[in-house]
Amino acid sequence: MGRTGSSSASRKPLNKPEENVPKVDDSVPQTISVARRTKRSPYVWMSLLLLTIYSFRAIYQQQFEKLPIPLSAEQAGKRGFSETEALKHVKALTSLGPHPVGSDALDIALEYVLKEAEKIKKTAHWEVDVEVEKFHAKSGANRLSRGLFRGKTLVYSDLYHVLLRVLPKYADEAEENTILVSSHIDTVFSTEGAGDCSSCIAVMLELARGISQWAHGFKSGVIFLFNTGEEEGLSGAHSFMSQHPWNNTIRLAVDLEAIGLGGKSGIFQTGSHPWAVETFASVAKYPSAQIVSQDLFTSGAIKSGTDFQVYTEFAGLSGLDFAFTDNTAVYHTKNDKFELLKPGSLQHLGENMLAFLLRAAASSKLPTNNVMEEGQNSDQDNAVYFDILGSYMIVYRQRFATLLHNSVIIQSLMIWTTSLIMGGFPATVSLALSCLSLILMWTFSLSFSASVAFILPIISPSPVPYVASPWLVVGLFAAPAFLGALAGQYVGFLILQTYLSNVYSKREQVLPSIREELIRLEAERWLFKAGSFQWLIFLIIGNYYKIGSSYLALVWLVSPAFAYGLLEATLTPARFPKPLKLATLLIGLTVPLLVSAGTIIQLARFIIGSAVRFDRNPGSTPEWLGSVIVAVFVAVVLCLTTVYLLSYLHLSGAKRTIVFATCLLFGFSIATVVSGIVPPFSDVIARTVNVVHVVDTTKKYGGEQDPISYVSLFSTTPGKLTREVEHIKEGFTCGRDKPIDYVTFSVDYGCWTHEGGENGWDESDIPSLLVDNDVSNNGRITTILIDTKGSTRWSLGINTDEIKDFKFKGEEELVPVGDKNSVDGWHTIQFAGGRDSLTTFSLTLFWKNNSTKSVEANNTVQPPLLKLRTDFNRLTPKAERVISKLPSWCSLFGKSTSPLTLAFLTALPVHI
């Protein structure tokens, strides 16, 4: 007798034939005879599905939410790390409120850090030298070629940093071989910066205190750089690496950052040399590191930058870049505050960093500066790294990854080729049809999930109603994505069954009474194997492009394939299929879930939180686009991770129950959103807005006119501002009728009011762009005099469709000719500095040979030659009143490209 499904009744002895089972002709070879349909218990499969969901959550909690117990100074001891002591620094810095570059609050913060550094110097071990310095950086310019800063020149002036260098007193070589630990004191104007990055500064101060008790045994020194200017374009790191004499001694850089508030601070960038991450993995008590984050960051999918880019791109260093990523929705908002910092966050980073520095500084094997110049193949020596459950860390080099992946790919292709040769033409067609089921699964899943995202702006008060309640994403997007995946695979399952029925109809040894069941079992097995084939394709692609995250494809391919080969596969081609064992699924998915479940949820939370700042040019993207990205991410993850599980469900008695429960979850989530029971934003997870008093003289691009003054309200969070304007009640008009070019970005949708716009500013604040010289000998050269009228934070756009190059001068030349790039026809100079920065400059423009030299006889509006925005961190009466009336679910938002609360706009036309 053949086997029935796992839910069949207890079997009778083989020598007692069951009723209803046709007798088999003994003269015809038989391998299996199945009388009843395989039907798995619905209770078992509902339980398995719930167990899978619970496993995802449990793994995430262990990997990302389990934090160490904070230690007091007494518990940590003189040589340990105490979160209690570090929190005192966080509280002191955040109590100052926002402290951006050029503010009085930043001066106080600098003095606080300097005072604490002096205390560390006084209490250091007697065999340790501690040097403390307040470094004044003069003017400089930074041009980075990658990522967020492409097409920009970042100019700075009058910046101050605090430096603390720890050296062993009796090791002379340590002075020339140092490790840099860096973070920034300054914040954006909109937040007190508990996470970004007062917590980092606090960790560094407590680390410096501990290191000062250990360093007598070091072979290398440790430099702690408390810089300013990071929020204005990584200027602090660049000014130190370009101007301070200690920069030539640095062999390794460690940057501490935050793009959220608290939680585990994990490694998300390492540079080209693997030594640092290998050392960290060997000593970290609570390792947290994911190369998935590095791949996303370097690809540009995450629109942000850290000082680590300066250390790698400008200085040629390798090292480690850490970041707090929890609660990323509060990044640069009013809610980045001390009260929301999770206990254990600083202890986690502090203990990991202390262990790393003790091992690294005692080593004589620090990587030398600029490993690329030493002829090493950086691609092959790059590290692949990830942690498992926050307890163990795996690190290996790309060279080994390539060998491992090639080996698995070759063996997999050999197995598939052998299988297809043995199975002949029917096996080839079956594989093709099972791949069709994958395509249908992906198509249906993406379509179902994205369709919900498209309709959200129509049925919901906000296009992103899930930001404050991320659990809604499960019902809004995961539920339809799961239904789509199941439906798509089932359609492929039916098509595959149709083909297999033709194949089996030609086999005389198969009785008609059991043929249908054999076809179903055969189709089930092909769908399971198609999951492995899917992951094989991803592994081949990842291996070809040397993507570090390809380790995920490796574990999702190898583990299920091993389980299938161990429990299901046979070398006898004549053997008929049997129902897939539940153990195959459980064994096959255990390792992939342990390795990837936590990372998937953490990444999902990050993407959801980032929705509050998704629209970098407000109104320039459709309202539904942010939700579509979330929906697509959810559908992709679901198709990748449930492909094996779904293949079991088609023969499961739980299929209808699962579909009903999923539909119920989806309906509940939609009803919750439509009814507004759960608000899209809250006092803690706020919508980001900007309130700017604008004084505009750009009309007609420099023509004689009176300044136009108004207050502008816009948001980087997708959606209309109708509800917010009704709450404020200050005469705002909203729409797309008044686009604003802020030089570094544009606002296509926003709100504005002219009421009270004439107060709080003076015409003497309006910047000027004056033509000093314009000659055309051997090419046209124009000199422009720029006066920012007291503003020490401004942005200048240069039209590169007309200008091929330029040089920029203050008291000395800051930007020489050559080595420029542009984005969308513009090169932007962003300037930020202290209160004593220069405000007058000279700009020399070198025109293209085919540039416009006379006014065109048409009515088209040409872009200007130059456009300038100057900022003042000053509240006019109207802007102050609007900000005071902002609803509690809104927060001001700042970044390096954002205007402050008072901005002046002017421009110079092409036809000067």
N, C-alpha and C positions, 0 to 999 in steps of 0.2 A: 504494500500500500504506500502511496505517497503521503507527504506531510501536508497537513492543513495549516492555516494561519495560526499565529500565536494566541488567538482568542478562541480557538476551537475547543470543543469539549474533550474530556479525557479520552485517549485513544483506547480502542479495544485490542485484544491480542491479535497478532498478525495472522494466526491460523483460523480466525473467525471473521470471515468477510462481512463488512457492514451491509446493511440494506441500502438500496438505491445506488450502489456502486456497480457499474456494468462490469461484467466479467471480461477479462482480457484474454485474447487469443494467445496462448503460450507459444505458438509458432512465430509470432511477431515480436521482435526484441522490444522490450519495454524497460524504461529507466524510472519512470514516475507515473503515478496515476492519482490525480487530484479530483476528489468528488465534489467538494464544496469550495466556494469562493474563500480566498484568504481575506479575513476581515479582522483587523487588530482592534483590541479593546479601546473604546472611546475614553474610558476612564484613565487608562494607562497613558494615552497620548495627550490628553488634557493636562495630566499631571506632569508629563515630560515637557510640554510647552511652558507651563508655569515654572518648572524647575529651571529651564533655560533662561527665562526672564529674570528669575531670582539670582541665578548664577552671574549674569551680567552685572546686576546691582551689587552683589556681594564682592565680586572681584574688583569693581570700581572703588567701593568703600575701602577695601584693604589696600589697594594700590595708591589711591589719591586722597582719601579722606582720613586715614588713620595717621594721626600726628603724635609725636613723642610728648611726654609730660614735661611742661616747662620746669626748669630748675631755678632755684633761688641762688643767690651768691654763695651761701653757705654750702648748699648741695653741690654746686659746680666746683667749688674750690678756687684757689688762686689761678690754677692753670686750665680750668675748664670754661665752658660757655654757659652763661646764665641768661635765659630769656627775660627773667624778671629785671635784670639790670639793663638789658637792651631796650625793653619797653619804656624805661624812663627816658631814653633818648628820643624814642618815637613820640612820646607825649610832649616832650619839650619842643620838638620841631613842629609838630602839628598845631600846637597851641599858638604859634605865630600866624596861623592862617596861611593863605596862599603866599608864596615867596618866589615870584618869578625874577628873571634877570632884570637888574636895574631898580629893584624895589628896596625900600628900607628894611622890610622883613628879611630879605635875603642877606643883608649885611649882618643882622642880628643872628641869623642861623649860622653864618660863617664864623662869627665870633664864638658862638656856642661850641661848634665843632673844634675850633682852635683851642678853646679852653679845656675841653675834654682830652684833646690830644696831649696837651701839656701835662695833664694829670697822669696820663699813661707814661710819659717820659720820666716823671718823678718816681713812679712806683716800679719801674722796670727792674729786672734781675741785674745784679751788679756786674755780670759778665756780658751784658747786652747794651749796645749803643742805640739810643732812640733819637732820631733827628726830627724836628717839627719845623715846618716852614709854611708861611702864608705867601703863596706865589701869585704875582701879578702878571697876567698875560697881556702882552701888547697886541696891536691889531694883526690880523692874519686872515687867510682865506682858505677854504676847504672845498675841493671839488671831488666828489665821489662819483664813480661811473656806473654804479649798480643800484638797482632798487628804487626806493622812494626819492632819492636825491639826484637821479639822473636828470640832466638838463638844468642843473642849478649850480650856482656858486654861493657858498655859505660864508659870509664875511662876519667877523666878530671883532670886538675891541673892549678893552677895560674890563676883563674878567679876572676874578680872584678864585684861587683854589687853595685848599689846605692839603699839605703833604706830610706824611708820617712814614719815615723809613726805619725799619728795624734791622740791625746788623749784629752778628756775633762779634764781640770785641776782639777776639784773637784769631780771626780767620780773614786775612786780607783779601783773598779772592772773592769773598762774598759781596764786596762792594761793586765788583764788575759783573756779577751774575745775580740778577734780581728777578723776583716774581712780582708782577703788578696786580693789585686788587683794586678795582675801580667802581665807583658809582657816583651819582649826582645828587647835590643838595637842592638844586633849584626845582621848582614845580611850574606848571602852567598857571595862568591867572585864575582859573576856575576851581581850584581844589587846594586843600591843605596837604594832600599828598602823603597820606599814611602808608599806602602801598607803594606808590611811585613818587619818590623812592626813599622816604624817611625810614622805612623798615630796613632798606638796604644799608643806609648810612649807620643805623643803629647796630646792625649785625657787624659791620666793619669796625666800629669803635670797640665793640666787645671782643671781636677777634683780635684786634691790635693789642688790647689789654692782655689777653691770654697768650698771644704769640710773644709778647715782650718778656714772658716768664720762661719761654722754651728756647729762645733763639740762640742761646750760648752753644748749642750743639748743631747749629745749622752750617751748611756749606754755601748757602745762598742767602741774600737779603730779601726782605719783603717790603715793598712800597705800597702804602695805602694812599690812593688818590681820591680825595673828596672834591669833586669838580663842580663847576657851575657852567651853564650854557648848553647842557645836553638837550633840554627841551626846545632849544632854538636851532637845532641842526647839528648836534654832536660836537659843538664848538669847544667844549671843555676838554674832551679827550684829544682833539686835534691840536689845540693850543699847547697842551702839555707835551705831546709827542713831537711837536715841531719846534718848541722853544726851550724846554727845560733841559739842563745838562744831564739829568739822570736818565733821559730817554734811551741813550745808547747802551745802558747796562741791562735793559729789560730783555729777558729770554722767553717769558711766558706771561700772558695776560688773562686775568679772570675778571669778568664784568658781571655785576649784580644788577638786575633790572626787574621791572614789574610791568605787566600789562593786565593787571587785575589787583586783587587785594587778598594777600595771605594765601593759606593753603600750603601745599608743597612747592618749594622752589626747585625746578628741575632744569637739567641741561637741555638746551635746544640748539646750540651751535658749538662747534669744537675747532674750527679751522682745519688746516691741511695736515697737521702733524698729530698722530694719535696718542702721543705719549701722555698728555695731560688726562685724557679721558680714561686711558688704561690705568693710570695711577689712581685716579678717583675711584674707579670700579673696584680696585683692590683694597681700598681702605674705608670707603663710605659706609657709615652705620645704617643710613636710611636712603639707599640709592634711588634717585628719581631722574630718569633720562630717557628721551625718546627721539630717535632720529627721524621719526615721522614729522615732528615739529620742525626740524632742520630742513627737511625737504620742502615743506610748505613755505617756510620763511624764505629760503633761497630762491624758490620758484616765483616769488612775488605774490603768491596767493594771500599772504598776510602783509597788509600795507603798513609796515612800520619799520623802524630802524633803531639800532642801539649803538652804544660806543664801541661795541665789539667790531663793528664794520670798519671803524677807523683803525683799530689795532690790527686787523687782518689785511685790509685793502691798502691802507696808507703806510703802516709800519711793517707789514710782512710778518706779523706774529701769529702764533697759534695759541690755543688755550681753551678756556671754557666760558660759555655765556649762560648764566642762570636767569630764570625769570619766574616770578609769581604769576600764575595765570588763573587762579580761582576768581570767581565773581568778576569776570572781565567786563561786565556791563557797567560797573562803577568807574572804570578807567577814565581819568581826567574829568570827573564830575564831582559835585559836592559830596557824594557818598563815599569817596575814597578817604574815609576818616578813621580815626583811632578806634572808635567804639565797635567797628565792624571787623577788626582784625582778629582772626581766629587764634585762640590759644594753641601754642605748639608750633606755629608757623616759623617763628624766628629760631626756635630751638632746633627744628629740623634742618634749616639751612646752616645755622651756626655750627652744629656738631659735625655735619658733613664737611664744611669748609675747613674747620679746625683740623680734622683728621687729614684732609688733603694737603693743607699747607705744611703740616708737620712732616709728612712723608716727602713732599716735593722739595721743600727747602733743605732737607737733610740729604737729598740725593745729589750725586755728582753728574747726573745724566740729563740735565735740563736741555731741551732742544735749543739749537743755536738760532740766531735771528735769521728770518727769511729762508726757510727750508727749500723754497723753490730754486734758489740760486745754487744749491748744493747738488743739483742734478737728480734729486729724488723724484720719482713718479708720484705726484701728489694724488692722482686719481686712484692708483692702486694702493696707496698707503692710507687713504682716508679711512676713518673708523666707522664701522657699523655698530650701533649700540642701542640697547633697550633694557629696561628693568622688568623683572617679573614680580608682581605683587608688592613692589616697593621694598623687597627684601633681598633680592639678588640681582646682579647686573651682568649682562652678557656683552662682551666687546670683542670684535674681531675685525681684521682689516679687509679692505675691499678686494685685495688679492686673493685671500682665502674665500671670501664670498663668491668671487667669480668662479674659482675652482669648484666649490661646493655646488653652486647653481648649475654650472655646466655638467657636472656629474649627474645631478638629478634630472636635468633636462634630457641628456643623452639616454639615460636608463629609461625614462618615461617614454621617450619616442620609440625606443627599441621594443618596449613592452606593448605599446599601442600598435606598432607595425606588425609584430608577431601575432598579436590578437586579430588584427584585420586580415592578415594572410591566412591564418587558420580558419577564420570565420567566413572568408570569401566575400563575394559581392554583397550578400545580405548584411554582413557585419558593417561593411563600409556605408551602406545606405542607412543602417540603423544609427551609426554614429552621426551621420549628417542630419538625420531627423531629430536626434537627441540634442544636437547643437541648435537646430531650429527651435526646439522647446526652450533653450536658453535665451535665444533672441526674443522669442515671444514673452518669456518671463520678464526680461529687462524692459521690453517695450511697454507691456501692460503696467508693470510696476511704476515706471517713470511717468507714464501717462496719467495713471490714477492719482499719484501723489502730486504731480505738478498741476493737475487740473484744480485741485483744492487750493493750491497757492494762487492760482489765477483769480479765483472767485473771492478770496478772502477780503480784498479791498472793497468789494461790493457789499458783502454781508456783515462786515465787522467794522467797528469804529476805528480800527487801526489795521493797516496792512500786515503788521507784525504783532498780533494779539497775544503771543506766547512768550514775550520777552520776560515779563515778571513771573510767569508760571511756565517754566520749561517743560513740565510734565504734559502740557497740552500738545506738544509736538508728537507724542506717542499716538494720541487719538487723531490729530489732524492730518498727519503725514505718514506715520508708520503703519497705521491701520489700513488706509487705502493702498499703500505700497505693498503690504503683505497680501491683501486681497488680489491686487493686480498680479503679483508674482505667482500666487497660487493659481489664479485663473489662466495666466499665460502658459505656465508649465502644464496645466491640465489640458489645454488645447493641443499643445505639442504631444502630450501623453496619448491623446485620442488619435492624432495623426500617426504616431508611431505604432499604436495598436492596429490601425488599419493596414499598415504595411506588413506588420508581423503576421497578421491573420492570413495574408496571401502567401507568406513564406511557409507558415505551418500547415496550410491547406494542402501543400504539396508533399507533406511528410505522411506517408501511409501508416507508419508505426504509431502515430498519435491519434488516439481515439477522439472523435468529435466531441464526446462528452467532457473531455478534460482540456480541449484545445483552447477554449476561451480563457481558462484560468492560467494556462502556461503563457499565453500571450501577455496577459496582465503582469505576470511576474517578470517576464523577459523585459517588458517596457519599463518596469520599475527599476530594474538593474541598470538599464541604459541611462536612465535619468540620473541615477546616482553617479555612474561613471562619467557622465557629462559634466558633473560638478568638478571632478578632478581635471578634466580636460580644460575647463574654464580657467582654473587656477594655474594650469600649465602654461596657457597662453599669457597670462599676466606675469608669470615668472620669466618667461622668455623675453617679454618686452622690458621688464625691470632690469634684467641682467644685461640686455643690450645697451641700455642707457645708463647702467651703473647707478641705479636708484637704490639708496640705502634701505628704504622701506620694503624692498623686495623680500626681506626675511618673512614678512607676513604671508606673501604668496607661497613661500617655501613651506611654512608650517601648515597652512591650509591645504596644500597639495599632499605633502608626505604623510601626515598623520592619518587622514581618512583613507588614503591609498594603502597604507600599511595595514590598517584595520580590515579593509576589504580583502586584501590579499591573504591575511591570516585566517579570516573566518568565512569568507565567501567564495574566493576564486578557486578554480579547478583547472587542471591541465587536460581534462577529458572533454573534448568538444562535443561529444554525443550526449553528455549529461544535460538533462533538462533543468531549468531554473527552479530554485526554491525561494520562499519568502526571505527577504533580507532580515537579518537578525537585529534585534534591538541593541545587542552588545556591540555590533559593528558601528552603529551611530554613536553610542556613548564613548567607546574607546577612541573613535576617530575624531570626535570634537573636543575632547577634554583638553588636550594641549593647545589647540588653536584658541579656545576660549580663554584659557589662562594667560596666554601671551597677548591677546588683542582686545578682549572685552573692555578692560578698563580704559585703554587708550581710545577706543571708539567713543565711549560715553564722554570722556574728557574733551575730546575734539568736538563732539556734538554740542556740549555746553559752551565751549568757546565760540563756535559759529553762531549759536543762538544769542549769546551775550553781545557779540560784535554787531548784531543787527541794529543796535541803537546808534551806531556811527557808520552805517553802511553807505549812505548817499554822500560821498565826499564832495560832490558838486550838487547841492540841494536842488531837486527837481529835474536833474539831468537824466535820471533813469526811471523807468516805469515803476509804479508803486509796488507791483507784484514781484519785481525781480529779486528782492531780498528773500522773500518767502520761497520763491522758486529754487533758489540756491540751497536753502535749508531742505526743501522737499526732495531735491535731486540727491543731495548728500544722504538723506535718510534712505531713499530708495536704493541707491547704489550699495550702501552698507548692508541693507537687508537682502538684496539679491546675492551679494557675495557670501554672506554668512549663513543664509538659510537654504542654500541650494541643495545641500545634502538632506536636510530635514524635510523639505517639501516633497522630495521624491518618495518618502514613506507615507505621506498623508493621503495620497490618491487611493490607497487600499485600506485607509483607516476609517473605522466607524465614527471617528471623532470629527471628520471633515465638516459635516454640516453644523455641528455644535461650535466648532472653531470659527467658521464663517459667520454664524449668527452672533457669537460673542464679539467678534471683530467689528461687525456692522453696528452693534450696540455701542461699543466704545467710540466709534467714529461719530455716530449720531449724538451721543452725549457731549462729545467735544465740540461739535458744531453748534449744538444748542447753547452750550456754555458761552461760546464766543458771540453768537448772535444776540443773546439776552444781555450780555455785558455783566453777568454775575461776577466774573473774574476780570478785573481791569487789566489792560495791556501794560500799564506802568504803575509804579507805586512810589512811596516815599523813599524806598531803598534802591529800587531799580527804576531810575528816572529816564524820561525822554530828554535827549540832548538838544539844546537850543542855543542860539547866539543872539544877543541884543547889542546892536552896534549903532551908535549915532554917526551917521555918514555926512560928511561935507564934500560935495561932488563938484569939481570944476572941469570934468572931462568932456562935457558936451561940446560938440564941434571940434574936439581935440585941440584945445588950447586957444580957441577963439575968445574974444572979449565977452564976458558974461558975468552975471552975479552968481555967486556960489549957490548951489541947491543943497538944502539941508533937510534931513529926515532921519527918522529912527527905523532901522531895518530889523526884522525878526525872521529868522530862518532856522531850519533844523536839519541835521544830518541823519535823523531817524526818518525812514520813509513814512509818508502820509501827510494829509492836509493839517493845517494849523487852526482849523475852524474852532475847535473846542477850546484851545488855549486862548485865542483872541477874544472869544466870548467871555472868558474868565477875566482877562486883563481889562477890557473895556477902555481902551485909550485911542479909539478912532482909527484902528488899523484897517487897511484894505489888503486882501490877499489875492494872489493869482500869479499868472505868468506874464503880466503886462509890463513889468518893470524888472527885467534881468539886470543883475549887478555883477560887474567884473571886478573882483577883489585882487586881481593880478595873479595870486597863487591858486585861485580857484574861482568859480563863478556860481552865482545863485540864479537858477532859472525859475524856481518857484519860491516865493516868500511873501512876507507881509511888510507893509510900510505905513508910516503916518508922518505927515508934515506938521502936525500940531505940536507947537512948542519946540520946533527944530531950530529956531534962531537963537536959542539961549545956550550958554555953557561953553561956547567956543569963541575964538577971535580970528579975524582975517589974518592976523600976524602969524597964526599957526599953519596957514596954507603953504604947502611946500612949493618950490619953484624949480622948473627945468628951463634953463636959459642957454641959448646958442652962443657960445663964446667965439667959435671960429668954424668956418666952413669953406674948405678949399677943394679943388678938383684936379690938381696937378698929379699926373700919374695915378689916378684913382681918387675917388672922392673920400675925404677925411673930415669928420665933423667932431668938434669938441663941445661937450655939454657940461655946464656947471649945475650941480645938484645941491640944493639947500633944503634940508628936511625940517628946518625951523624948530629945532629942539627935540625932535623925535629921534630916539635911539633904537627904534625897532621899525624897520620898513622893508618893503619888497619892490623891486624894479624889474619890469618885464622888457626885454629887448627883442624886437622883431627880427628874427633870423632869416625871414624871407627877403629882407632888405639889407641886413647887416651880416657880413661874413666873419667879422671878428671885432674885438674891442679890447681896450685896456682900461683899468679902473684905478684911480689914485685917491688917497687921502693925504696925509702928510708925506707918505711914501707910496710907491707903487704896490698895490695889494693884489691885483689880478693882471698878470702880463698877457701879451698876445699869444694865441695858440692854445690848443688842447681844450676846445669848447665842444659841447654837444647841446642839442635842443630837443624839446618835446612839443609836438604840435605847432612848430614854427616859432617857438619862444624859448629864449634862455632867460632864467630868472636869477637875479641877485637878491638873496635874503640877508639882511643885516640885523644883528642884535648885539647890544653891548651894555656896559654899565652906564651910570649917569654921566660920567666924564668922557663918554665917547665923542668922536668927531661928528659933526652934523653937516659939513660941507665937503663936497667931493668933486672930482673931475672925471668925466667919462669920455674917452676918445673912441669914435665909431669908424670902422672901416667898411665902406659900402661895397656891395656886390656890383660887378660891372654892368649887370642888366637891371639894376635897381631903378625904381620909379624916380624921375627927376622933374617931372612937370605934372600939373594937375590934369587928371583924366577928364575928358568931356563926357562924363556920364553921371548918373545919379546914385551909383553904388557907393555904399559907405565903406571906406577902406579902414582896415585896422590901423592903429597908431604906430608910430615909430618906437615910442617909449610909453610905458604906463607905470605910474608910481602910486603906491599906497603907503602912507605913514600912519603909525599907530601911537596912541597915548592911552596909558592905563589910568584913565580919568573918567569919572561919571558926570555926565551932564544932568541937569534936573529932570529932563524927560526920560533919559535912559535909566536913571536911578528909580524913577517912579514905575517904569515898566518892569524892571527887574524885581522890585519889591512886591509886585502883583503877580509874578509868575506862580502858577499853581504848584502845589507841593510835588506833583509827579513830574516836574520839569527841573532841569539843571543846566546851568551854563556849561559849555564844553570848550576846551582849549586844546590847541595843538600848534606846532611850529608855523603852520600856514594860516592859522586863524587870525582875524583882526582882533584887536582889543576893543574895549567898549567905546572908543572914539577913534574914527578913522577918516583920513583925508585922501581923496582920490584926485589925481590930476594926470595929464597926458601931454605928449608932444606929437603933432601930426607928422606924417611922412613928408609932406610938402612944406618944409620949413624955409 
